[in-house]
Amino acid sequence: MDTGEVLGRARSCTCWNWKCALMSATVRTSLYGLALARGHAEGRAAVLLVEMLYVSLTAGLYAGWQQKALELRSHLVGNMMVVIGVPGLSQLLDWAAHRAVGAAAPQRAILASAVFTLLSALFHLHVMRRGAFLTGKGRSLTSDFRQMPRLVLEFLQKPVILAQNLAPFLAQPKRSANRAHSLSPSGEML
């Protein structure tokens, strides 16, 4: 293995997506703050500080890994890494970081974080597959934000479109094997 190959592999492991790091740290810390404000958790400041520091340090790395996963030959494997692999690792390490410093987050905050992480990963996949919020691709953060209304609308429409496409299949009555054999060619019962 030559020096160029070693450097290339090292670069692929040290990717950083500052755009997603900035957004994720801001939103996740806000969610933790809201969840903690409603509860009676001790050490709220410690929990928020751990979340803010941890997410600020790791969100860019995780988003960079997600961006790298989009380059995988198999779109299915890449999509699974973006939506399940990286977020799952993120949640596990987030939980461990809070435990390690003695600032365990309450269940409400953990649940809020997990739901946000899943929705965020789905949104990352959506926008990154459309070229937004990628680093090293020559687009500015301003350019990415200009696309946001369209990207958010498309993302919110996806479940509706999926439901519309599945509705005809779900609405079809199931025929039992015996009943299917007792129908005439015109579909009438014999």
N, C-alpha and C positions, 0 to 999 in steps of 0.2 A: 504494500500500500504506500503510495507516494504522499508527499506533503500536501499537495493540492486536494487529494481525495480525503485525507484526514481533516483538513480545514473545511471542506465541503460538508462532511458528516457532522462536524462540530457546529457549523452554522445551522444545519437543519435541526439540531437539538436545542439551540439557543434562540429560537425565534421569539419575538416580542411584538404584540399588537397593542400599541399605546392608545389607539382610539377606543378599543373595547375596554381596556384597563380603566381609562378615565370614566367612561359611562358606567361600567359595572360597579366600580368602587363607589361612585356617587349614589347610584340607585340602591345597591344592596345595603350600604350603611344606613341609608334613609329608611329602608324597610325594617332593619333591625331596630333602629331608633323608635319607629312607630310601634312595633311589636312590644318593645320593652316599656314604652310609655304607658301602655294599658295594663301591664302586669305589675307584680310586686317583687320583681327580681332584685336580689341583692347584687351589688357590684355592677350596676348598670354601666358606669363609666368604663370599667375594665372590659366588659363585654364589647361595648362600642369601639373602644380603642383597639382591641385585638382584631375585631372585624375590619375596621378601617385600615389598619396596617397590613394585615394578612391579605385582604382583597386587593389593596393597592399594589402589593408586591407580586401577587400570583395571577391576577385576572389577565394581565397582558400576556403572561406565559401560556395560560390555558387557551386564550383566544388565538395566540400564535400557533399552538398545536392544532386547534380547530382549523385554522387557515391552511396548515400543512396537510391536514386530513383531506381537504378538498382536492388535493393534487393526486390522491390515490387513484390507481387505475379503475378500481371498482367504485362506482358512485355509491352503491349500497353500503359497502364497508366504510367509506368516507363519511357518509351520512350518519351511520351508527356511531362512529367515533365522535362526531360533532355533537350528537344529541344524547348519547348514553355514556360513552367511554370517558371523555374528558370531564363532563359535568359530574359523573359518578365519582371519579377520582377527586374532583374539586370538593364535593360535599364531604367525602370521607376525611380528607385532609383538613378541611375547615373545622369539622367536629373535633378532630384530634388536636388541632391548634388551641381551640378553646379549652379543652380538657387539660392539656399540658400546662397551661398557665393558670389553671384554677379558676377560670372565668367561663364555666360551662353555661352555654346559652339555654334559656328555657325552651320547652317543647314548642311553644307558640312561635318563637323566633326561628327555631330549626325548621318547622313546617313552612313558615313564610319563605325562608331562604330556599328550601327544596322546590317549592312551587315556582318561585321566581327563577331559579336555576333552570328548571325544565322549560319554562316558557321562553326564557332568555336564549337557551340553546336552540330551540326551534326557530326563534327569530334570527339568531346568528346565522343558522343554516340558510334561512330564506334570503337574508340580505347579502350574505357572502356569495351565495350562488348567483346573485345578480350583480356582483362586482363592487358592492359597497362595504365600507368599513374594513377593507383590506389594507394592510400596510405594505410598503415597498412596491406599490403598483402605480404610483404617480398621481393618485387622486388626493385632493385635500379633504380635510374634515368638513370644511364648508360645503364642498361638492357633495359629500355623503349626506349631510344634513338637508341639502336641497332635494334630494331624492326621497327623504323620509316620508312625506305625506303619501306618495304613491306606494312606497314599500309597506308602510303600515296598513294602508287600505287593502293591498293585495294579501297581506298576511291575515288580516281579519276576515277577508272573504273566503279564505281557504276552507275553513270548516263548513261554511254554508255551501260552497261548491261541492265539497266531498259528500255532504248529506244529500244534495240534489242528485248527484251521480249514483249514490247508493240506494236512494228511495225506490226506484223501479225494481231493483233486485230484492229489496226487503219486502215490498208490497205484494210480490207474486205469491199466490197460495201454493203451498207444497202439496204435491200429489203423492199419495202412498203408492207403492209398487202394485198392489192389487187393484186399486182404483184406476190406475193408468192403463191396465190391461183390459178393463171392462168398458172403455170408451170406444165409440165408433170413430172412424176417420174424421167425421165432422165434429167430434168432441162431445157427442151426446152419450149419455149413459145407455149401456145395452141391457 
